[in-house]
Amino acid sequence: MAGIKSLAKDTAVYGMSSILGRLLNWMLVPMYTRVFANGEYGIVTFDYSAVALMLALLTYGMETGFFRFVNHERWKNPQEVYSTTLISLASTSTLFFVAVCVFLGPLSDFMRTPDRPSCALFLAGAVALDAFTAIPYGYLRYQSRAMRFAVVRLTNIGLNIGLNLFFLLACPVLAEHAPATVEWFYNPAYGIGYIFLSNFIASAANLVLLSPELRGFRWKFNTRLWKEMLKYSWPLLILSFVGLMNQNLPNIIFPYLATQFTAAEADAALGTYGACYKIGLIMVMFLQAFRFAYEPFIFARDKREGSSATQTYSDAMKYFIIVSLFIFLGVMFYLDIIKLFIGRAYYGGLDVVPVIMIAELCFGIVFNLSVWYKLTDKTIWGSYLSLIGFAVMLVMNVVLVPRISFYGCALGALGSYGVMMVVSYAVGQRHYRIQYPLGRIGFYVVLTGALYAAGMYGPGALGLGMWATWGVRAIVLAVYLGVAARVENLRVSRR
């Protein structure tokens, strides 16, 4: 239980930066969905889906590889592992940006901003910088410097948000009432390009903020270590890339699959789906915070305890599911409030929110299950699982999107992660057996289903008003927490 407490503490600290940071970025969605039409926001959704894929390619699994080898008994000097990883990512990120400059024209066409090629440059620069700084962030996690991690991350996010507010809200006002102050750099026609510019400036500032982590050691590249890290990490690249393909490829191929729409209508539908998907990201916020804490946790725990740590991994899975189901109930019960964060023109896609959240819960379980192939160095299985999930996602999107529009994207994600979850559990029990409490987990799933039905349909059947409905749902959430605390024999300490 001590290990779970340590994991929970780190998850809370990383969550402060991850969840709060995502929440702050999420707060930009109301502005985007009011400043830009559905079609323009659809282009933003399209471009950032491609950016997520490029970021996975440019980190090529080396973040997890760093944690594995910095805790490996064969490599006694952690700074040598750190330096080798930094040099590797710095080289590939630089090559990527040069390639973008060479093929700027075709890339701008692909990004659907042919009249604004600088958008491609800004996005490419941001991706290259973010790929490189993933390792200094990882080094902070390795050193358990969670507060330093949180401060730098939140500062970076705050700068990005401030720049968005300046370019998209303040500059139009200044251009109207005091044009001389902004006319030398501001062009209203640049539109969504200011989102990309803000991202680039914030990413550059991020490198400056992390500069202390780039000094105080000898920069050395160990070729033999690098080759071993690549051998370990390349399956994780496939795992990460295909996992992100499952999340983002539907947004990229949607305009081509939605043959029932014109090009403009497809962009508008994608914008609607992208805005509503942001609501489901509440689950992703928790998953990201958990992931930041869990990867260094499992490798350090394995180094100290070996196979005897399996009970800790089992408990981690159980508590992850308990918290995730609570988040699901909270979002669904108060969706009428949460939806106010997006423009009214985007409400047509709210029905996808529960599907997206359940899909992300399944993905979180897949991440928990990944402990078996990461600790046994069978990372190739991560690639196999990702490819299986990708195939399911692609087939479901091809079949469903032309028939039910973006609802096919959401169902494709659920089907993909659901299959990956089942296969990963079945194979993992053969290679690295962990006694997960399936009965207890099943109980919480059934409990959540019953409370969901009670909270969503009970107040309507009783004819309750809005405020009374929200009150009843708050009681239902309290019942869930109370039952979980009683079943798990948890006590709330003074701290």
C-alpha positions in Angstrom: 0.0 0.0 0.0 3.0 2.3 0.6 3.8 2.1 -3.1 0.3 3.0 -4.1 0.4 6.0 -1.8 3.7 7.1 -3.4 2.1 6.7 -6.9 -1.0 8.6 -5.8 1.1 11.5 -4.5 3.1 11.8 -7.7 0.0 11.4 -9.8 -1.5 14.3 -7.8 1.5 16.5 -8.3 1.9 15.7 -12.0 -1.9 16.0 -12.2 -1.7 19.6 -10.9 0.3 20.5 -14.0 -1.3 18.1 -16.5 -4.9 18.4 -15.5 -4.7 22.1 -14.7 -2.7 22.7 -17.8 -5.1 20.8 -20.0 -8.0 22.5 -18.3 -6.5 25.9 -19.0 -5.9 24.9 -22.7 -9.4 23.5 -22.7 -10.6 27.0 -21.6 -9.4 28.2 -25.0 -12.1 26.1 -26.7 -14.9 28.5 -25.9 -13.0 31.3 -27.6 -12.0 29.2 -30.6 -15.6 28.0 -31.1 -16.9 31.5 -30.9 -14.1 33.3 -32.8 -13.9 30.8 -35.7 -16.5 29.1 -37.8 -17.0 25.3 -37.6 -15.0 24.9 -40.8 -12.0 26.9 -39.6 -12.0 25.0 -36.3 -12.2 21.8 -38.3 -8.8 22.8 -40.0 -7.3 23.3 -36.6 -8.5 19.9 -35.5 -7.1 18.4 -38.7 -3.7 20.0 -38.3 -3.2 19.2 -34.6 -4.1 15.6 -35.2 -1.3 15.5 -37.7 1.0 17.2 -35.2 0.3 14.6 -32.6 1.5 11.9 -35.0 4.6 13.8 -35.9 5.5 14.2 -32.2 5.2 10.5 -31.6 7.6 9.9 -34.6 10.1 12.4 -33.4 10.3 11.0 -29.8 10.4 7.4 -31.2 9.8 5.7 -27.9 13.0 7.2 -26.4 11.2 8.7 -23.4 10.2 5.3 -22.1 13.6 3.9 -23.2 15.3 6.5 -21.1 13.4 5.4 -18.0 14.3 1.8 -18.7 18.0 2.3 -19.3 18.6 4.9 -16.6 17.4 2.3 -14.1 19.2 -0.5 -15.8 22.0 -2.3 -13.9 24.3 -2.4 -16.9 24.5 1.4 -17.2 25.9 2.9 -14.0 26.0 6.5 -15.2 22.5 8.0 -15.5 23.9 11.2 -17.0 25.4 9.2 -19.9 22.0 7.8 -20.7 20.5 11.2 -20.4 23.1 12.8 -22.7 22.9 10.1 -25.3 19.1 10.4 -25.4 19.3 14.2 -25.7 21.8 14.2 -28.6 19.7 11.6 -30.4 16.5 13.6 -30.2 18.3 16.9 -30.9 19.6 15.5 -34.2 16.4 14.0 -35.4 14.4 17.1 -34.5 16.8 19.3 -36.4 16.6 17.1 -39.5 12.8 17.2 -39.3 12.7 21.0 -39.3 15.1 21.2 -42.3 12.9 18.7 -44.2 9.8 20.9 -43.5 11.6 23.9 -44.9 12.5 22.0 -48.1 9.0 20.7 -48.7 7.1 23.8 -47.3 4.8 24.2 -50.3 3.3 20.7 -50.4 3.1 20.6 -46.6 1.1 23.8 -46.5 -1.3 22.3 -49.0 -1.7 19.2 -46.8 -2.4 21.4 -43.8 -5.1 23.1 -45.7 -3.4 26.5 -45.3 -1.8 27.0 -48.8 -2.2 30.8 -48.5 -0.3 30.9 -45.2 2.8 28.7 -45.5 4.3 30.2 -42.3 1.7 28.1 -40.4 3.5 25.0 -41.4 6.8 26.5 -40.2 5.4 27.5 -36.9 3.9 24.1 -36.3 7.0 22.2 -37.4 9.2 24.4 -35.1 6.9 23.7 -32.2 6.9 20.0 -32.8 10.7 19.8 -33.1 11.1 21.7 -29.9 8.5 19.7 -28.0 10.1 16.4 -29.1 13.5 17.5 -27.8 12.2 18.9 -24.4 10.3 15.7 -23.7 13.6 14.3 -22.4 14.4 17.1 -20.0 10.9 16.7 -18.7 11.6 13.0 -18.4 14.8 13.7 -16.5 12.8 15.7 -13.9 10.5 12.8 -13.5 13.4 10.4 -13.0 14.8 12.7 -10.3 11.3 12.9 -8.7 11.3 16.6 -9.0 7.6 16.8 -9.6 7.2 20.4 -8.4 9.9 21.7 -10.8 8.1 19.7 -13.5 4.8 21.3 -12.6 6.1 24.9 -12.4 7.8 24.7 -15.8 4.9 23.1 -17.5 2.3 25.5 -16.1 4.5 28.5 -17.0 4.7 27.3 -20.5 1.0 26.6 -20.8 0.2 30.0 -19.3 2.4 31.7 -21.9 0.6 29.9 -24.7 -2.8 30.8 -23.4 -1.8 34.4 -22.9 -0.5 34.7 -26.5 -3.7 33.2 -27.8 -5.8 35.7 -25.8 -3.6 38.5 -27.0 -3.7 37.7 -30.7 -7.3 36.5 -31.0 -9.0 38.9 -28.5 -6.8 41.9 -27.7 -5.4 42.6 -31.2 -8.8 42.8 -33.0 -9.9 45.4 -30.4 -6.7 47.3 -30.7 -6.9 47.2 -34.5 -10.3 48.8 -34.3 -9.7 51.4 -31.7 -5.9 52.0 -31.8 -4.7 50.6 -35.1 -1.3 52.2 -34.9 -0.3 50.0 -32.0 -0.8 46.7 -33.8 -0.9 47.3 -37.6 2.9 46.7 -37.9 2.6 43.0 -37.0 -1.2 42.1 -36.8 -3.2 40.9 -39.8 -6.8 39.9 -39.2 -6.8 37.7 -42.2 -4.1 35.4 -40.6 -6.9 33.9 -38.5 -6.1 30.5 -37.1 -2.4 31.1 -37.9 -2.1 32.9 -34.6 -2.9 29.7 -32.8 0.1 28.1 -34.4 2.3 31.2 -33.8 1.4 31.2 -30.1 2.3 27.5 -29.9 5.7 28.0 -31.5 6.6 31.0 -29.2 5.5 29.0 -26.1 7.6 25.9 -27.2 10.6 28.1 -27.7 10.2 29.6 -24.3 9.8 26.0 -22.9 13.4 25.3 -24.1 14.6 28.3 -22.2 12.8 27.3 -19.1 14.4 23.9 -19.2 17.9 25.1 -19.9 19.1 24.4 -16.4 18.4 20.7 -17.1 20.7 20.9 -20.1 23.8 22.0 -18.1 26.0 20.6 -15.4 27.0 17.4 -17.0 29.2 16.1 -19.8 27.5 15.8 -23.2 28.6 12.4 -24.4 27.1 10.1 -27.1 27.4 6.4 -26.4 26.8 4.6 -29.7 26.5 1.1 -28.1 24.0 2.4 -25.5 22.1 4.3 -28.3 21.7 1.1 -30.4 20.4 -0.9 -27.4 17.9 2.0 -26.6 16.7 2.0 -30.2 16.3 -1.8 -30.1 14.2 -1.4 -27.0 12.3 1.7 -28.1 11.4 1.2 -31.7 8.5 -1.2 -30.9 7.3 1.5 -28.4 7.5 4.0 -31.3 5.0 1.8 -33.2 2.9 1.4 -30.1 2.9 5.2 -29.5 2.4 6.1 -33.2 -0.3 3.6 -33.9 -2.0 4.5 -30.6 -2.0 8.2 -31.7 -3.2 7.1 -35.1 -6.2 5.5 -33.4 -6.8 8.9 -31.7 -6.0 11.2 -34.6 -6.2 9.4 -37.9 -10.0 9.6 -37.9 -9.7 13.4 -37.8 -7.3 13.3 -40.8 -9.2 10.9 -43.0 -12.7 12.1 -42.0 -12.9 14.7 -44.8 -12.1 11.9 -47.3 -14.5 9.3 -45.8 -17.5 11.6 -45.2 -18.6 11.3 -48.8 -22.2 12.4 -47.9 -20.9 15.9 -47.3 -19.3 18.6 -49.4 -15.7 19.6 -48.5 -17.0 22.6 -46.5 -19.6 20.5 -44.7 -17.0 17.9 -43.8 -14.8 20.6 -42.3 -17.7 21.9 -40.3 -18.7 18.4 -39.1 -15.0 17.7 -38.1 -15.0 21.0 -36.2 -18.1 19.9 -34.3 -16.6 16.6 -33.5 -13.3 18.1 -32.5 -15.0 20.6 -30.1 -17.1 17.9 -28.4 -14.1 15.5 -28.2 -12.4 18.2 -26.0 -15.0 17.5 -23.4 -14.0 13.8 -23.3 -10.4 15.0 -22.7 -11.3 15.3 -19.0 -10.7 11.6 -18.9 -7.4 12.0 -20.8 -6.2 14.7 -18.3 -6.3 12.1 -15.5 -4.7 9.4 -17.7 -1.8 11.7 -18.6 -1.2 12.7 -15.0 -1.3 9.0 -14.1 1.1 8.1 -17.0 3.7 10.7 -15.9 3.8 9.1 -12.5 3.4 5.5 -13.5 6.2 4.9 -15.9 9.1 5.9 -13.6 7.2 4.3 -10.8 7.0 0.8 -12.3 10.7 0.7 -13.5 12.0 1.9 -10.1 9.7 -0.6 -8.3 10.8 -3.5 -10.6 14.4 -2.6 -9.9 13.9 -2.8 -6.1 11.4 -5.6 -5.7 11.3 -7.6 -9.0 8.3 -9.9 -9.5 7.1 -9.3 -5.9 5.8 -5.9 -6.9 2.9 -7.4 -8.9 0.4 -6.8 -6.1 1.2 -3.1 -6.4 0.5 -3.1 -10.1 -2.8 -4.9 -9.4 -3.8 -2.3 -6.9 -2.8 0.5 -9.2 -5.1 -0.9 -11.9 -8.0 -1.1 -9.5 -7.7 2.4 -8.1 -7.2 3.8 -11.6 -10.5 2.3 -12.7 -12.3 3.5 -9.5 -11.2 7.1 -10.2 -11.9 6.9 -13.9 -15.4 5.7 -13.4 -16.0 8.5 -10.9 -14.8 11.0 -13.5 -17.1 9.5 -16.1 -20.1 9.9 -13.8 -19.2 13.4 -12.9 -18.9 14.6 -16.5 -22.1 12.9 -17.7 -24.1 14.2 -14.8 -23.0 17.8 -15.3 -22.7 17.8 -19.1 -25.4 20.5 -19.3 -22.9 22.8 -17.5 -19.7 21.6 -19.2 -21.2 22.0 -22.7 -21.3 25.8 -22.1 -17.6 25.9 -22.7 -18.2 25.3 -26.4 -20.2 27.4 -28.8 -23.9 26.6 -29.3 -23.3 25.8 -32.9 -21.2 22.8 -31.8 -23.9 21.1 -29.5 -24.9 18.7 -32.3 -22.0 16.4 -31.4 -22.5 16.1 -27.6 -23.9 12.5 -28.0 -20.4 11.3 -28.7 -19.1 12.4 -25.3 -20.0 9.2 -23.3 -18.6 7.0 -26.1 -15.3 9.0 -26.1 -14.9 8.8 -22.4 -15.5 5.1 -22.2 -13.0 4.6 -25.1 -10.4 6.6 -23.2 -11.0 4.6 -20.0 -10.3 1.4 -22.1 -7.1 3.1 -23.4 -6.1 3.8 -19.8 -6.6 0.2 -18.9 -4.4 -0.8 -21.9 -1.7 1.5 -20.6 -1.9 -0.1 -17.2 -1.7 -3.6 -18.8 1.4 -2.5 -20.7 3.5 -3.1 -17.6 3.9 -6.8 -18.6 5.8 -6.2 -21.9 7.7 -3.2 -20.7 9.2 -5.0 -17.7 9.9 -8.2 -19.6 11.5 -6.3 -22.5 8.9 -7.8 -24.9 8.0 -4.3 -26.2 7.4 -5.8 -29.7 4.0 -6.9 -28.2 3.1 -3.3 -27.8 3.5 -2.9 -31.6 1.4 -6.0 -32.2 -1.4 -4.7 -30.0 -1.3 -1.3 -31.5 -1.5 -2.7 -35.0 -4.5 -4.8 -34.0 -6.2 -1.8 -32.6 -5.4 0.3 -35.6 -6.9 -2.3 -38.0 -10.1 -2.3 -35.9 -10.3 1.5 -35.9 -9.6 1.8 -39.6 -12.2 -0.7 -40.6 -14.9 0.7 -38.4 -14.2 4.3 -39.6 -14.3 3.2 -43.3 -17.6 1.4 -42.7 -19.3 3.8 -40.3 -18.2 7.3 -41.2 -20.0 7.4 -44.6 -23.2 6.2 -42.8 -23.2 8.0 -39.4 -20.7 10.8 -39.8 -18.3 11.5 -36.8 -20.2 9.0 -34.6 -18.3 6.4 -36.5 -15.0 8.0 -35.4 -16.1 7.7 -31.7 -17.3 4.1 -32.1 -14.1 3.2 -33.9 -12.0 4.4 -31.0 -14.1 2.4 -28.6 -13.8 -0.7 -30.6 -10.1 -0.3 -31.1 -9.2 0.2 -27.4 -11.7 -2.5 -26.3 -10.0 -5.1 -28.5 -6.6 -4.0 -27.5 -7.6 -4.2 -23.8 -8.9 -7.8 -24.1 -6.0 -9.1 -26.2 -3.3 -7.4 -23.9 -4.8 -8.9 -20.8 -5.1 -12.4 -22.3 -1.5 -12.4 -23.7 0.0 -10.7 -20.6 -1.3 -13.3 -18.2 0.8 -15.9 -20.1 4.0 -13.9 -20.0 3.9 -11.9 -16.7 1.0 -13.0 -14.6 -0.6 -10.3 -12.4 -3.6 -11.2 -10.3 -5.9 -8.3 -11.2 -9.1 -8.2 -9.0 -11.5 -8.8 -11.9 -14.4 -9.4 -9.6 -13.9 -6.2 -7.7 -13.4 -4.3 -10.9 -16.6 -5.8 -12.4 -18.5 -4.7 -9.2 -17.4 -1.1 -9.8 -18.5 -1.3 -13.5 -21.9 -2.6 -12.5 -22.2 0.0 -9.7 -21.3 2.8 -12.2 -23.9 1.5 -14.7 -26.6 1.5 -12.0 -25.8 4.9 -10.6 -25.5 6.3 -14.1 -29.1 5.1 -14.9 -30.3 6.5 -11.6 -28.7 9.9 -12.0 -29.5 10.3 -15.7 -33.1 9.0 -15.9 -34.3 9.0 -12.3 -34.8 12.8 -11.9 -36.7 13.0 -15.2 -39.0 10.2 -14.2 -39.7 12.1 -10.9 -40.3 15.4 -12.8 -37.6 17.2 -10.9 -36.3 20.6 -12.0 -32.8 21.5 -13.1 -31.4 22.4 -9.6 -33.0 19.4 -8.0 -31.6 17.2 -10.7 -28.1 18.4 -10.1 -28.6 18.0 -6.3 -29.7 14.4 -6.8 -26.7 13.7 -9.0 -24.4 15.1 -6.4 -25.8 12.7 -3.9 -25.4 9.8 -6.4 -21.7 10.8 -6.8 -21.3 10.8 -3.0 -22.8 7.4 -2.9 -20.3 6.1 -5.4 -17.4 7.5 -3.3 -18.9 6.2 -0.1 -19.3 2.7 -1.5 -15.7 2.7 -2.9 -14.3 3.9 0.4 -16.2 1.3 2.4 -15.3 -1.6 0.0 -11.7 -0.7 -0.1 -11.5 0.1 3.6 -10.1 3.6 2.9 -9.9 6.3 5.6 -9.6 10.0 4.9 -6.6 11.2 6.9 -6.2 14.7 8.2 -3.7 15.5 5.5 
